[in-house]
Amino acid sequence: MASSSSSTLSSPFLRVEFPSARKQRSSNHVPFIRASVSEKPPPAVSVTSPEPTKLPIRKIPGDWGLPVIGPLKDRQDYFYNQGRDEFFKSRIQKYQSTVFRTNMPPGPFITFKPNVVVLLDGKSFPVLFDTSKVEKKDVFTGTYMPSTDLTGGYRVLSYLDPSEPKHALLKQLLFFLLKSRRAHVIPEFHASYKDLFNQLESNLAATGKASFGDANDQAAFNFLSRSLFAANPADTKLGQDGPKIVQKWVLFQLGPVLRLGLPQFLEESTIRTFRLPASLIKKDYQRLYDFFYSSSSSVLDEAERLGITRDEACHNLLFATCFNSFGGMKLFFPNIIKWIGRAGVKLHARLAQEIRSAVRDAGGEITMAAMENMPLMKSVVYEAFRIDPPVPLQFGRAKRDLLIESHDHAFQVKEGDLLFGYQPFATKDPRIFERAEEFVGDRFVGEEGEKLLKHVLWSNGPETESPTLGNKQCAGKDFVTLVSRLLLVEFFLRYDSFDIQVGTSPLGSKVTITSLKRSSF
């Protein structure tokens, strides 16, 4: 549930997490989830420097330009003239600052409030997680919010601020789901991704290449359905259509901020200017809804016990599973294969040796304890999260006048200002990470490496923090980490090495497998 949110609750709260890199678990193959009850939720985590500052105060450079004209010009630069990374790099150089003002897409005519204060370094960026200083209401997708007609008429969890009572209840429901189905994660992942590997091998044999993304989409959707809801999509009216429907549904929500590769005029005159009518996806969305409603009886019963209607709960389960979890696996799994593929055979050999040795020592089974004894594998996953986070854009609105620090200056932000951070710049900050632009597989191995985990921020919070009902950290943070580790474990138990070709797509990297070398030891 990569990018789903969290919340506060005045009554006792539940914290649920899969094991992290910092904890040793029993040798039981069942993923352990801890639940702890407290009389009060913890206070909102403060991760910013205390005020007053010792740094020189500088006026925030940059401007938003003239209404309509300024946002349109910035949009052209962001998508077409420069591209996203160069858009930010050029402004850092122009202003000699990692904090500045600009406009973020989509702008007119979808929204007339595109103005943001940009945070592009590892010191200023974490203020976006501090819910005592920023409000997260309706900023999940940034300067605009998709129509609630796409989510059953509800503002789902990702759009709620922790101060809203429904936020705590909905996040607690996700914790319940994860806890109740914990025993099914490892076996269902094995079954689903065994099918993926078989498909890759079949396609390689037939054509000499295999799309990882296409196979991964079906495997990810099947895995999530089977592990979390005990439902096999192929045995229902949904069939194999789930991934394609989800992709269309996501396009209706994120289209205004995606680069689809269409001619500039066509994109600008359609998805950048007008919202796609929700009615065009309504029939397909209903198929998804019916699938999750019929597969979620026990979770919907729990929702009613919490005071959430079955209808609202189902729309939230659908969003958390399809947008957050499936979306995260669709983006991140090709990315991690891309980075490991590029790293070469030496890293492949080290991973294969470590993974196979640990599984052998565990009696030949993939267990939580076995994975805790794979420090290189865990580091590789964290490094992929660092260098290519699956949710690169973060937003929050200042609750009051703030003083925000970069490495060199402090900046005065006004109440109501929309703060924006581009996470890949924050997590590749050269003043925090050595060789920041390089993929270093063993970066987080050992005591010194683990100290850097607080700067890995993919989950809407530091890697060293855990999701609670009182914060906005991804409810499925530890779940996503676990399945990412399982991908590497399953892959290198089966293969010694592999080769890839990498292209681009509107939603991340397009990875084509060109060779797979089966396990030789």
C-alpha positions in Angstrom: 0.0 0.0 0.0 2.7 2.2 -1.1 1.5 5.7 -0.5 -1.6 5.1 1.4 -1.9 7.2 4.5 -2.4 7.1 8.3 -4.3 8.8 11.0 -5.0 9.8 14.6 -7.5 8.3 17.1 -8.4 9.4 20.6 -9.3 5.9 21.7 -6.8 3.0 22.0 -4.9 2.5 18.7 -3.4 -0.4 16.9 0.1 -0.5 15.3 0.7 -3.2 12.8 4.0 -3.9 11.0 5.8 -6.5 9.2 9.4 -7.0 10.5 11.9 -4.5 9.5 15.6 -4.7 9.0 16.2 -3.7 12.6 14.5 -6.6 14.2 15.2 -10.3 14.4 12.3 -12.7 14.1 11.6 -16.3 14.9 12.3 -19.0 12.4 8.6 -19.5 11.8 7.9 -19.0 8.1 4.7 -17.0 8.8 5.4 -13.2 8.6 5.0 -11.8 12.1 3.0 -8.6 12.6 3.1 -6.9 15.9 0.1 -5.2 17.4 0.4 -2.9 20.3 -2.3 -1.0 22.2 -1.8 2.3 23.9 -4.1 4.7 25.6 -3.1 7.5 23.3 -1.6 7.8 19.9 1.9 9.2 19.8 2.3 12.9 19.0 2.9 13.8 15.4 6.5 13.1 14.6 8.6 16.2 14.3 11.6 15.7 12.0 12.5 19.3 11.3 15.0 21.5 12.9 13.9 23.4 16.0 13.2 27.1 15.8 14.8 29.5 15.9 17.5 28.7 13.4 21.2 29.4 13.5 21.4 29.5 9.7 21.1 32.8 7.8 17.6 33.6 6.7 17.1 34.0 3.0 14.0 35.1 1.1 12.7 32.2 -1.0 13.9 32.7 -4.5 11.9 32.3 -7.7 8.4 33.4 -8.5 5.1 32.0 -9.9 4.9 34.4 -12.8 1.7 35.9 -14.2 -1.6 34.1 -13.6 -2.2 31.4 -16.3 0.9 32.4 -18.3 3.4 31.5 -15.6 1.9 28.1 -14.8 1.6 27.3 -18.6 5.2 28.2 -19.2 6.4 26.1 -16.3 4.3 23.2 -17.5 5.9 23.3 -21.0 9.3 23.2 -19.4 8.4 20.4 -17.0 7.0 18.0 -19.6 8.5 19.0 -23.0 11.2 21.7 -23.1 13.4 20.3 -20.2 11.8 17.2 -18.7 11.2 16.7 -15.0 14.7 16.3 -13.6 16.3 19.1 -15.7 13.3 21.3 -14.8 14.4 21.1 -11.1 18.2 21.0 -11.8 18.1 24.2 -13.9 16.3 26.1 -11.2 18.6 24.9 -8.5 21.5 26.3 -10.6 19.6 29.5 -11.4 18.7 30.4 -7.8 21.7 28.7 -6.2 19.2 27.2 -3.8 17.4 23.8 -3.3 14.3 25.8 -2.0 12.5 28.0 -4.4 9.1 29.0 -5.8 7.6 27.5 -9.0 4.4 26.1 -10.4 3.6 22.4 -10.6 1.4 20.7 -13.3 -1.3 20.4 -14.3 -2.2 24.1 -13.9 -4.9 25.8 -16.0 -7.6 24.7 -16.7 -7.7 21.8 -14.3 -6.5 23.9 -11.4 -5.8 27.6 -11.0 -3.7 27.0 -7.8 -0.5 25.5 -9.1 1.9 27.6 -6.9 4.3 25.6 -4.7 7.4 26.1 -2.6 9.9 23.4 -3.7 12.1 21.4 -1.3 14.9 19.5 -3.1 17.4 18.5 -0.4 17.5 15.9 2.3 17.3 18.4 5.1 14.3 20.5 4.1 12.3 17.6 2.5 11.3 15.8 5.8 9.1 18.7 6.9 6.5 17.1 4.5 6.1 14.2 6.9 5.6 16.5 10.0 1.9 16.6 10.5 2.3 19.1 13.3 3.5 21.6 10.7 1.8 20.5 7.4 -1.7 19.5 6.5 -2.1 16.5 4.2 -5.8 17.1 3.3 -6.5 16.5 -0.4 -2.9 16.9 -1.5 -2.1 13.2 -2.3 -1.9 14.0 -6.1 -0.6 17.5 -5.6 -2.1 20.8 -6.8 -5.3 19.2 -7.9 -7.6 16.4 -6.7 -9.2 13.8 -9.0 -13.0 13.6 -8.8 -14.4 11.5 -6.0 -16.7 10.0 -8.7 -13.6 7.8 -9.4 -13.7 6.4 -5.8 -17.4 5.8 -5.2 -18.1 9.4 -4.1 -15.7 9.1 -1.1 -12.5 10.9 -0.2 -10.4 7.8 0.4 -7.7 7.4 3.0 -4.8 8.8 1.0 -6.6 12.2 0.7 -7.4 12.5 4.4 -5.4 14.4 7.0 -4.7 12.7 10.3 -6.9 15.3 12.0 -10.0 13.8 10.3 -11.6 11.1 12.4 -12.3 8.8 9.4 -8.5 8.6 8.7 -7.8 6.7 11.9 -10.6 4.3 11.3 -9.7 3.5 7.7 -6.1 3.0 8.5 -7.0 0.7 11.4 -9.0 -1.3 8.9 -6.0 -1.7 6.7 -3.9 -2.8 9.6 -6.6 -5.4 10.4 -6.5 -6.7 6.8 -2.7 -7.0 6.9 -2.6 -8.8 10.2 -5.5 -11.2 9.4 -3.8 -12.4 6.2 -0.2 -12.4 7.3 0.2 -16.2 7.0 -0.6 -16.2 3.3 1.9 -13.6 2.0 5.0 -15.8 1.5 3.2 -18.9 0.0 1.0 -16.8 -2.3 3.9 -14.7 -3.5 5.8 -17.9 -4.3 2.9 -19.3 -6.3 2.2 -16.1 -8.3 5.8 -15.3 -9.1 6.6 -18.9 -10.1 3.9 -18.3 -12.8 5.7 -15.1 -13.8 9.1 -16.8 -14.1 7.5 -19.6 -16.2 6.0 -17.0 -18.5 9.3 -15.1 -18.9 11.1 -18.3 -19.8 8.4 -19.3 -22.3 8.5 -15.9 -24.0 12.3 -15.9 -24.1 12.3 -19.4 -25.7 9.7 -18.2 -28.3 11.0 -14.7 -29.2 14.3 -14.2 -27.5 13.0 -11.5 -25.2 10.3 -11.1 -22.5 8.6 -8.1 -21.1 9.0 -8.1 -17.3 6.3 -5.4 -16.8 3.5 -7.2 -18.6 4.1 -10.5 -16.7 4.6 -8.6 -13.4 1.3 -6.8 -13.7 -0.7 -10.0 -13.8 1.5 -11.7 -11.1 1.2 -8.7 -8.8 -2.6 -8.5 -9.1 -3.0 -12.2 -8.6 -0.7 -12.2 -5.6 -2.6 -9.3 -3.9 -6.0 -10.8 -4.6 -4.9 -14.3 -3.3 -2.9 -13.2 -0.3 -5.1 -10.4 1.0 -8.5 -11.6 0.0 -8.3 -15.4 -0.7 -9.7 -14.8 -4.2 -8.3 -16.0 -7.5 -9.3 -13.4 -10.1 -9.3 -16.0 -12.9 -12.1 -17.9 -11.1 -14.4 -14.8 -11.0 -16.1 -12.6 -13.5 -13.1 -10.3 -13.4 -10.9 -12.9 -15.0 -7.6 -11.6 -16.2 -8.8 -8.1 -16.8 -7.9 -6.6 -13.4 -4.5 -5.1 -14.3 -5.8 -3.4 -17.5 -8.8 -2.0 -15.7 -6.6 -0.6 -12.9 -4.3 1.0 -15.4 -7.2 2.8 -17.2 -8.6 3.9 -13.8 -5.3 5.3 -12.7 -5.0 7.2 -15.9 -8.3 8.9 -15.2 -6.8 10.1 -11.9 -3.2 10.8 -12.8 -3.5 11.7 -16.5 -3.0 15.4 -15.9 0.5 14.9 -14.5 1.7 12.0 -16.7 3.7 12.2 -19.9 2.0 9.6 -22.1 4.3 10.0 -25.1 1.6 11.4 -27.3 2.2 14.5 -29.5 2.5 17.6 -27.3 -0.5 19.3 -28.9 -2.7 16.3 -28.3 -1.7 15.9 -24.6 -2.0 19.7 -24.0 -5.4 19.9 -25.5 -6.8 16.9 -23.7 -5.5 15.5 -20.5 -3.7 18.7 -19.4 -6.8 20.9 -20.0 -9.8 18.8 -19.2 -10.6 16.0 -16.7 -11.5 12.8 -18.3 -15.2 12.1 -17.4 -15.5 9.4 -14.7 -18.5 8.0 -16.5 -16.2 6.6 -19.2 -14.6 4.2 -16.6 -17.7 3.6 -14.4 -18.6 0.2 -15.8 -15.0 -1.1 -15.5 -14.6 0.3 -12.0 -17.8 -1.5 -11.0 -16.3 -4.8 -12.0 -13.3 -4.1 -9.7 -15.7 -3.1 -6.9 -17.8 -6.2 -7.3 -14.7 -8.4 -7.2 -13.4 -6.8 -3.9 -16.9 -6.6 -2.3 -17.5 -10.3 -2.9 -14.0 -11.2 -1.6 -13.9 -9.1 1.5 -16.7 -10.2 3.8 -14.6 -10.6 7.0 -12.9 -7.2 6.4 -16.2 -5.5 5.7 -17.6 -7.0 8.9 -14.7 -5.5 10.8 -15.4 -2.1 9.0 -19.0 -2.2 10.3 -17.7 -2.9 13.8 -15.5 0.2 13.5 -18.4 2.3 12.3 -17.5 2.4 8.6 -20.2 1.5 6.0 -19.4 -1.6 3.9 -19.6 0.6 0.8 -17.1 3.1 1.9 -14.8 0.4 3.3 -14.9 -1.5 0.0 -13.9 1.6 -2.0 -11.0 2.2 0.3 -9.9 -1.5 0.1 -10.0 -1.2 -3.7 -8.0 2.0 -3.7 -5.4 0.7 -1.2 -5.0 -2.6 -3.1 -5.1 -1.3 -6.7 -3.7 2.2 -6.6 -1.3 1.9 -3.6 -0.2 -1.7 -3.5 -0.6 -2.8 -7.1 0.6 0.6 -8.3 3.7 0.3 -6.1 4.6 -3.1 -7.3 4.0 -2.1 -10.9 6.4 0.8 -10.6 9.0 -0.5 -8.2 9.5 -4.1 -9.3 10.7 -3.2 -12.8 12.9 -0.5 -11.2 14.6 -2.9 -8.9 15.2 -5.4 -11.7 16.5 -2.5 -13.8 19.1 -1.4 -11.2 20.2 -5.0 -10.3 20.4 -5.8 -14.0 22.6 -2.8 -14.7 24.8 -3.6 -11.6 26.1 -6.7 -13.4 27.1 -10.3 -12.7 29.3 -9.6 -9.6 26.3 -8.3 -7.6 24.1 -11.1 -9.0 26.6 -13.7 -7.8 26.8 -12.2 -4.4 23.1 -12.1 -4.0 22.6 -15.7 -5.2 25.3 -16.9 -2.8 23.8 -15.1 0.2 20.2 -15.9 -0.5 20.8 -19.6 -1.2 23.0 -20.0 1.8 20.5 -18.4 4.1 17.6 -20.5 2.7 19.6 -23.6 3.0 20.4 -22.9 6.6 16.6 -22.4 7.2 15.9 -26.0 6.0 15.3 -25.0 2.4 12.3 -22.7 3.2 11.9 -19.0 2.7 11.3 -17.7 6.2 11.3 -14.3 7.9 14.3 -15.4 9.9 16.2 -16.5 6.8 15.6 -13.1 5.1 16.9 -11.3 8.2 20.2 -13.2 7.5 20.5 -11.6 4.1 22.1 -8.2 4.7 23.1 -7.6 1.1 19.7 -8.5 -0.2 18.0 -6.1 2.3 20.5 -3.4 1.4 19.8 -3.8 -2.3 16.1 -3.3 -1.7 16.7 -0.2 0.4 19.1 1.2 -2.2 16.5 0.8 -5.0 14.0 2.6 -2.8 16.6 5.4 -2.3 17.6 5.9 -5.8 14.3 5.4 -7.5 11.4 5.8 -5.0 8.0 4.6 -6.3 6.2 7.7 -5.2 8.5 10.6 -6.1 6.3 13.6 -5.5 5.2 14.7 -2.0 3.0 17.6 -0.9 1.8 19.3 2.3 0.2 22.6 3.1 1.8 24.7 5.9 -0.4 24.9 8.9 1.2 28.0 10.2 4.1 30.3 9.4 7.3 28.1 9.4 11.0 28.4 9.2 12.4 25.6 7.0 16.1 24.8 6.8 18.1 23.6 3.8 21.8 22.8 4.4 22.8 26.4 3.9 19.9 28.7 4.7 16.6 29.0 6.5 13.4 30.2 4.7 10.2 31.7 5.9 7.1 29.9 4.7 3.7 31.4 5.1 0.6 29.6 6.5 -1.3 28.1 3.6 1.7 27.8 1.3 1.7 24.4 -0.6 5.1 22.7 0.0 6.3 20.3 -2.6 9.2 17.8 -2.6 10.7 15.8 -5.4 12.0 12.8 -3.5 14.7 11.5 -5.8 16.6 14.7 -5.3 16.3 14.5 -1.5 17.4 10.9 -1.4 20.3 11.5 -3.7 21.5 14.5 -1.7 25.3 14.4 -2.1 25.7 16.1 1.3 24.1 13.0 2.9 25.1 10.1 0.6 28.5 9.5 -1.0 28.3 8.5 -4.6 24.7 9.7 -4.4 23.9 9.2 -8.1 25.2 5.7 -8.2 23.4 2.4 -7.3 25.6 1.0 -4.5 24.1 -2.4 -3.6 25.8 -2.8 -0.2 25.3 0.9 0.8 23.2 -0.1 3.8 25.2 -3.1 5.0 26.7 -2.9 8.5 26.3 -0.5 11.4 27.4 2.6 9.5 25.1 1.7 6.5 22.1 1.2 8.8 22.6 4.7 10.2 21.7 6.0 6.7 18.3 4.4 6.6 16.7 7.4 8.2 17.3 9.2 4.9 15.4 6.5 2.9 12.0 8.2 2.6 9.9 6.2 0.0 7.1 5.3 2.4 6.0 8.9 3.2 8.3 8.9 6.2 11.8 7.8 7.2 12.7 4.1 6.9 13.5 4.1 10.6 9.9 5.1 11.5 6.8 2.9 11.5 3.3 3.6 10.3 0.8 4.4 13.1 -2.7 5.8 13.3 -1.1 9.2 14.1 1.1 9.7 11.1 0.8 9.7 7.3 3.3 6.9 6.7 2.2 4.2 4.3 0.0 1.6 6.1 1.6 -1.1 4.1 5.2 0.0 4.5 6.5 -3.2 5.9 4.3 -5.2 3.6 5.9 -3.5 0.5 9.4 -4.0 1.9 8.6 -7.7 2.5 7.3 -8.4 -1.0 10.2 -6.5 -2.5 12.6 -8.8 -0.6 10.6 -11.8 -1.7 11.1 -10.8 -5.3 14.8 -10.9 -5.0 14.8 -14.1 -2.9 12.6 -16.0 -5.4 14.5 -14.6 -8.4 18.0 -15.6 -7.2 17.0 -18.9 -5.9 16.0 -19.7 -9.5 18.6 -17.7 -11.5 22.3 -17.0 -11.4 22.2 -13.9 -13.6 20.2 -12.1 -16.3 20.4 -9.5 -18.9 18.0 -6.7 -19.7 17.1 -3.8 -22.0 15.6 -0.7 -20.4 13.1 1.8 -21.9 10.6 4.3 -20.5 6.9 4.2 -20.0 4.3 6.6 -18.5 4.5 4.8 -15.2 8.2 4.0 -14.7 10.8 1.9 -16.4 10.0 -0.6 -19.3 12.2 -3.6 -18.7 12.7 -6.3 -21.2 14.5 -9.5 -20.2 16.9 -10.7 -22.9 18.5 -13.7 -21.0 18.1 -15.7 -17.9 20.8 -18.0 -16.6 19.2 -20.8 -14.4 20.7 -21.6 -11.0 23.9 -23.6 -11.3 24.6 -24.2 -7.6 
